[in-house]
Amino acid sequence: MKFLLISALLLSFVTHAHALQNSNNTVVLISLDGFRWDYIEKHGAKNLAKIAKQGVRGSKMQPVYPTKTFPNHLSIITGLLPINHGVVDNRFCDTKRAECYSMGKGRDDSTWFNGIPLWNLATMQGLKSATYFWPESDARFNGMTPDYYYHYSKHSDYQNRIEQIIQWLKLPAPQRPQLVISYFSLVDSIGHKYGPDAEQTKQAVQQVDALMGQLQQRLDALEQEINLVIVSDHGMSTVEPNQSIAISNLPKDDKFMVKNTGPRVLIYANENTTAADISSYKARLSKAAKGRYTVLTDNQRAQYHYQNNGRTGDIILQTTAPRSFADSGEVNYLGTHGYAYSDDMAATFIANGPAFKQGITLDKVNNLDIYPLIAKVLGIELLSKIDSDGATLWPALKN
């Protein structure tokens, strides 16, 4: 029995060592924030169209609820729903710990998070990883960071990100990461300001498209074969500022705290607020809605995997595009996301490289399935339970 155990361990080590030496296992994962599923055709992204045609494309990718940047990036990188990885919105409060979270807070306090991000999963199994600005990738999940990473700075040049990715992949084999992850926010920023149909958004799409074309060309020129996976976190809807819903004009109650604006409002009960108080306030808010928004029921919240856990709010108000909540008066933007899932909220999925089939278009795929897909390509095992079986993306793989 002891001999069999030693043999099994040796076989496992040899197999793992072989995986580390196999350059086909290398993955570059890129997120294009706010790159709606139809922007490739809508805004003439010819390089992304070519990359997709030579590999695999999801016709639409469904984000998790809410369709916000940080919840979806954390879901992509952990395979967990927001209620399980902990980041339930870009900004939210936790009534159990009497604190509030805002984007990037994990750099100083990683106790907001659960799960094993892909860069940890790689490190735990002998692979090196590198990240360039993926949301919260400078936080110490499980006490660990990627082998190479940058603290976020909005001033970082997009071309520099391409240069750094290539430099990482040119490192000597012992230092070279086999998982490289990066994030580009331009399309989202411009889409918010001008809306998804604007000429400025088209120009932003084409700027990012040129960078992705350059990246693919430079990856092809490297000695090792590399898998390129390009995703986005959500889509974008048009907003009509004159249809804004002013929170300041809604029924007020000192027993509650309002946290968010945009398509949804999270309302938290104060410490001594009773269940009867919550029911009464819900009724008043529903009466004031007049078709402009919905007060979510417990059943609706369960369908969104967004039950009340101390972070998700005791009451949720949700509207639909082109409306958006504002503190008071009109919003000052023409596009946004965060709505319940619709075609406008659908994201992008493209994969190209030796691990993937060629010329394949999949039906709607699930962004939670990216985590097990990339783990499979890297040749590493899942080490904890996730909220995905990978089903929508397994057909993308050759084997």
HUKA-V372749 format. One record per helix or strand of 2 or more residues. SS is the DSSP state (h for helix, s for strand). FROM is the first residue (numbers start at 1). LEN is the number of residues. Records with the same first field share a line. If there is no record, write none. Layout:
SS=FROM-LEN  FROM-LEN
//
This chain:
h=2-20  23-3  39-4  46-8  69-10  82-4  105-3  110-3  118-7  158-12  186-9  199-22  241-3  247-3  275-15  298-6  343-3  369-10  391-4
s=27-6  56-7  91-4  99-4  129-4  148-2  179-6  227-5  237-2  245-2  256-3  264-6  294-2  315-4  325-2  335-2  347-6  360-3  365-2
//
